[in-house]
Amino acid sequence: MNSAPSRRPLALVTGASAGIGYELALLFARNGYDLIATGRSDNIHKVAADFEQHGAQTIAVQADLADHQGVENVWQAVAKTGRPLEAAVLNAGRSIGGAFLDTDLDDELGLIALNVTSVVHLAKHVARHMAERRRGRILITSSISATTPTPYETIYGPSRAFTFMFAESLRHELKEHGVGVTALLPGATDTDFHSRAGMDNTALGPGARKNSRRVVAQQGYDALMAGKDHVVGGDRATKRTALINRVLPEPVKAARQERFTKPRT
């Protein structure tokens, strides 16, 4: 990272080493931001060069946000800059596919630690920092899964329902402090998300029709900058599904979701 003082605003992006988070970090870099980019693997150090190509002074932080100290390490990296944080993207998350009777409890508790606990933990630091300065923007990644029961992703959907309602609640509280909060609800996206969740043997596995991660990231970025409360990330069909989910009964939605997430025998 170039050590010269920078006049660019500073943004934090978690889960920036791949997928939607990587594309969001690229967007911030292209739009004149410096970055603190986090990822669980050492790949975060490699992709930092991609952000720097766009002029972004980048601090790469390798951290497991499912661990309390991992979150603290990320915030310490922000604090050490001595710079105001203008934008924060709380994007890191994962899923676990399979029947609840078969999945591992410790793995699921780890998912909750990442998808729920780390979001609250890091948001506490970010929100207080921004509210004190009376400016800033926060983007929290949820999922279209927040709008429906998710059998065979039994823990993931509820974890994203939490982050969606958390973002909406936090938005209401922080608006009087000059801080904006936006939730991004992507549909199925062309990343390795479902493969890492062990869902290659489902209708969401290889060959499934999915949204462009670049399009989803752009929609999230644009919604954040426009001050919207939330945006569904994806094409017209994805957005239509989110609208339909507002009115369908929960058992109907659960049965429909099962067609996508139940492992094939």
C-alpha positions as CSV (number, residue, x, y, z in Angstrom):
1,M,0.0,0.0,0.0
2,N,1.2,3.5,-0.8
3,S,2.0,5.2,2.5
4,A,1.5,8.8,1.2
5,P,-1.4,10.7,2.7
6,S,-4.6,10.2,0.8
7,R,-7.5,12.5,0.2
8,R,-9.8,9.7,-0.9
9,P,-12.6,8.7,1.4
10,L,-12.2,5.4,3.2
11,A,-14.5,2.3,2.9
12,L,-14.5,-1.0,4.7
13,V,-15.6,-4.1,2.8
14,T,-15.8,-7.5,4.5
15,G,-15.8,-10.7,2.4
16,A,-13.9,-8.9,-0.3
17,S,-11.7,-11.7,-1.5
18,A,-14.3,-13.2,-3.9
19,G,-17.9,-13.0,-5.2
20,I,-20.2,-10.0,-4.5
21,G,-17.8,-8.6,-1.9
22,Y,-14.9,-8.5,-4.4
23,E,-17.1,-6.7,-7.0
24,L,-18.3,-4.2,-4.4
25,A,-14.7,-3.5,-3.3
26,L,-13.8,-2.9,-7.0
27,L,-16.7,-0.5,-7.3
28,F,-15.6,1.5,-4.3
29,A,-12.0,1.6,-5.7
30,R,-13.2,2.7,-9.1
31,N,-15.3,5.4,-7.5
32,G,-12.5,7.1,-5.7
33,Y,-12.4,5.3,-2.3
34,D,-9.4,3.8,-0.4
35,L,-10.2,0.4,1.1
36,I,-9.9,-1.8,4.1
37,A,-10.7,-5.1,2.6
38,T,-11.1,-8.3,4.6
39,G,-11.3,-12.0,3.8
40,R,-10.9,-15.3,5.6
41,S,-8.2,-16.7,3.3
42,D,-4.9,-15.3,2.2
43,N,-6.4,-14.6,-1.2
44,I,-7.4,-11.2,0.2
45,H,-3.7,-10.2,0.0
46,K,-3.6,-11.2,-3.7
47,V,-6.8,-9.4,-4.7
48,A,-5.7,-6.2,-3.0
49,A,-3.6,-5.5,-6.1
50,D,-6.8,-5.4,-8.2
51,F,-8.1,-2.6,-6.0
52,E,-4.8,-0.7,-6.0
53,Q,-4.9,-0.7,-9.8
54,H,-7.7,1.8,-9.5
55,G,-5.8,4.1,-7.2
56,A,-7.1,2.8,-3.9
57,Q,-4.7,2.6,-1.0
58,T,-5.7,-0.8,0.3
59,I,-5.2,-2.4,3.7
60,A,-5.8,-6.2,3.4
61,V,-6.9,-7.8,6.6
62,Q,-7.0,-11.6,6.8
63,A,-9.5,-12.4,9.5
64,D,-12.1,-15.0,10.5
65,L,-15.1,-12.9,11.4
66,A,-16.9,-15.9,13.0
67,D,-14.3,-15.4,15.8
68,H,-14.7,-12.5,18.2
69,Q,-11.1,-11.5,17.9
70,G,-11.3,-11.6,14.2
71,V,-13.9,-8.8,14.2
72,E,-11.8,-6.8,16.7
73,N,-8.8,-7.2,14.5
74,V,-10.7,-5.7,11.6
75,W,-11.9,-2.7,13.6
76,Q,-8.4,-2.2,15.0
77,A,-7.2,-1.9,11.4
78,V,-9.8,0.8,10.8
79,A,-8.9,2.6,14.0
80,K,-5.1,2.5,13.2
81,T,-5.6,4.5,10.1
82,G,-6.8,7.5,12.2
83,R,-9.2,8.3,9.3
84,P,-12.9,8.7,9.2
85,L,-14.8,5.7,7.8
86,E,-17.2,7.0,5.1
87,A,-18.7,3.7,4.0
88,A,-18.9,0.1,5.4
89,V,-20.0,-3.0,3.6
90,L,-20.9,-5.8,6.0
91,N,-21.0,-8.6,3.4
92,A,-19.2,-11.7,4.7
93,G,-21.4,-14.7,5.1
94,R,-22.0,-18.3,4.1
95,S,-24.6,-21.0,3.9
96,I,-24.9,-24.7,4.7
97,G,-27.0,-27.0,2.5
98,G,-28.6,-30.3,3.5
99,A,-31.2,-31.7,5.8
100,F,-31.1,-30.3,9.4
101,L,-31.1,-33.8,10.7
102,D,-27.9,-34.5,8.9
103,T,-25.9,-31.2,9.2
104,D,-23.3,-30.6,11.8
105,L,-24.3,-28.4,14.8
106,D,-20.9,-26.8,15.3
107,D,-20.8,-25.9,11.6
108,E,-24.2,-24.3,12.0
109,L,-23.2,-22.4,15.1
110,G,-20.2,-21.1,13.2
111,L,-22.6,-19.9,10.4
112,I,-24.6,-18.0,13.0
113,A,-21.4,-16.5,14.4
114,L,-20.5,-15.2,11.0
115,N,-23.8,-14.3,9.5
116,V,-25.4,-12.8,12.6
117,T,-23.0,-12.2,15.5
118,S,-20.2,-10.7,13.5
119,V,-22.6,-8.3,11.7
120,V,-23.9,-7.0,15.0
121,H,-20.4,-6.8,16.5
122,L,-18.8,-4.9,13.6
123,A,-21.9,-2.7,13.1
124,K,-21.7,-1.6,16.8
125,H,-18.2,-0.2,16.1
126,V,-19.1,1.3,12.7
127,A,-22.4,2.8,13.8
128,R,-20.9,4.6,16.8
129,H,-17.9,5.8,14.8
130,M,-20.2,7.3,12.1
131,A,-22.9,8.6,14.4
132,E,-20.2,10.6,16.3
133,R,-19.2,12.2,13.0
134,R,-22.9,12.5,11.8
135,R,-22.1,11.0,8.4
136,G,-21.5,7.7,6.7
137,R,-23.2,4.8,4.8
138,I,-23.6,1.2,5.8
139,L,-24.5,-1.6,3.3
140,I,-25.5,-4.9,4.9
141,T,-25.8,-8.0,2.7
142,S,-28.9,-10.1,3.4
143,S,-30.5,-12.4,0.8
144,I,-33.8,-12.9,-1.0
145,S,-33.8,-16.0,1.3
146,A,-34.8,-13.5,4.0
147,T,-38.3,-13.4,2.4
148,T,-39.1,-17.1,2.5
149,P,-38.7,-20.2,4.6
150,T,-35.5,-22.1,3.4
151,P,-35.8,-25.8,4.0
152,Y,-32.4,-27.6,3.3
153,E,-30.8,-24.3,4.1
154,T,-32.5,-24.3,7.4
155,I,-30.1,-22.0,9.3
156,Y,-29.0,-19.7,6.4
157,G,-32.4,-18.2,5.6
158,P,-33.2,-17.2,9.2
159,S,-29.8,-15.7,9.5
160,R,-30.4,-13.5,6.5
161,A,-33.9,-12.6,7.8
162,F,-32.1,-11.3,10.8
163,T,-29.7,-9.2,8.9
164,F,-32.5,-7.8,6.8
165,M,-34.6,-6.7,9.8
166,F,-31.4,-5.6,11.6
167,A,-30.5,-3.3,8.7
168,E,-34.0,-1.8,8.5
169,S,-34.1,-1.3,12.3
170,L,-30.7,0.3,12.4
171,R,-31.6,2.5,9.4
172,H,-34.5,4.0,11.4
173,E,-32.3,4.6,14.5
174,L,-29.4,6.1,12.6
175,K,-31.1,8.5,10.3
176,E,-31.3,11.2,13.0
177,H,-27.5,10.8,13.3
178,G,-26.9,11.4,9.6
179,V,-26.0,7.8,8.8
180,G,-27.6,5.8,6.1
181,V,-28.2,2.0,6.1
182,T,-29.1,-0.1,3.1
183,A,-29.8,-3.8,2.9
184,L,-28.8,-5.8,-0.2
185,L,-30.9,-8.9,-0.9
186,P,-29.2,-10.9,-3.7
187,G,-30.9,-13.8,-5.4
188,A,-28.9,-16.8,-6.6
189,T,-25.7,-15.3,-8.0
190,D,-22.8,-16.6,-10.1
191,T,-20.3,-17.1,-7.3
192,D,-19.0,-20.3,-5.6
193,F,-21.5,-19.6,-2.7
194,H,-23.7,-22.6,-3.2
195,S,-20.7,-24.9,-4.0
196,R,-19.0,-24.0,-0.7
197,A,-22.3,-24.7,1.0
198,G,-22.2,-28.3,-0.3
199,M,-25.1,-27.7,-2.6
200,D,-23.7,-28.9,-5.9
201,N,-26.3,-31.8,-5.9
202,T,-29.2,-29.4,-5.9
203,A,-31.0,-27.3,-8.5
204,L,-28.7,-24.5,-7.5
205,G,-25.6,-26.5,-8.4
206,P,-23.5,-26.3,-11.6
207,G,-25.4,-25.2,-14.6
208,A,-28.2,-23.4,-12.7
209,R,-29.2,-20.0,-14.1
210,K,-27.9,-17.3,-11.8
211,N,-27.5,-13.5,-11.6
212,S,-24.3,-11.7,-12.5
213,R,-22.3,-10.9,-9.4
214,R,-21.2,-7.6,-11.1
215,V,-24.8,-6.6,-11.7
216,V,-25.8,-7.5,-8.1
217,A,-22.8,-5.5,-6.7
218,Q,-23.7,-2.5,-8.9
219,Q,-27.3,-2.6,-7.7
220,G,-26.1,-2.7,-4.1
221,Y,-23.7,0.1,-4.6
222,D,-26.2,2.3,-6.4
223,A,-28.9,1.7,-3.8
224,L,-26.4,2.6,-1.0
225,M,-25.4,5.9,-2.7
226,A,-29.0,6.7,-3.4
227,G,-30.0,6.2,0.2
228,K,-32.5,3.4,-0.4
229,D,-33.5,1.2,2.5
230,H,-33.0,-2.0,0.5
231,V,-32.6,-3.4,-2.9
232,V,-33.2,-6.9,-4.3
233,G,-30.1,-7.9,-6.3
234,G,-30.7,-9.6,-9.6
235,D,-32.8,-9.6,-12.7
236,R,-36.5,-9.0,-13.2
237,A,-37.4,-12.6,-12.3
238,T,-35.5,-12.3,-9.0
239,K,-37.2,-9.0,-8.2
240,R,-40.6,-10.5,-9.1
241,T,-39.9,-13.5,-6.8
242,A,-39.3,-11.0,-3.9
243,L,-42.6,-9.3,-4.6
244,I,-44.5,-12.5,-4.8
245,N,-43.0,-13.6,-1.5
246,R,-44.8,-10.7,0.2
247,V,-48.2,-12.3,-0.3
248,L,-47.7,-16.1,-0.6
249,P,-48.4,-18.2,2.5
250,E,-45.3,-19.5,4.3
251,P,-46.0,-23.3,3.6
252,V,-46.4,-22.5,-0.1
253,K,-43.1,-20.7,-0.2
254,A,-41.4,-23.4,1.8
255,A,-42.5,-26.1,-0.7
256,R,-41.4,-23.9,-3.6
257,Q,-38.0,-23.3,-2.1
258,E,-37.5,-27.0,-1.5
259,R,-37.4,-27.6,-5.2
260,F,-34.2,-25.6,-5.4
261,T,-32.5,-26.6,-2.2
262,K,-33.3,-30.3,-1.5
263,P,-30.4,-32.6,-2.4
264,R,-31.1,-34.9,-5.3
265,T,-31.1,-38.6,-4.5
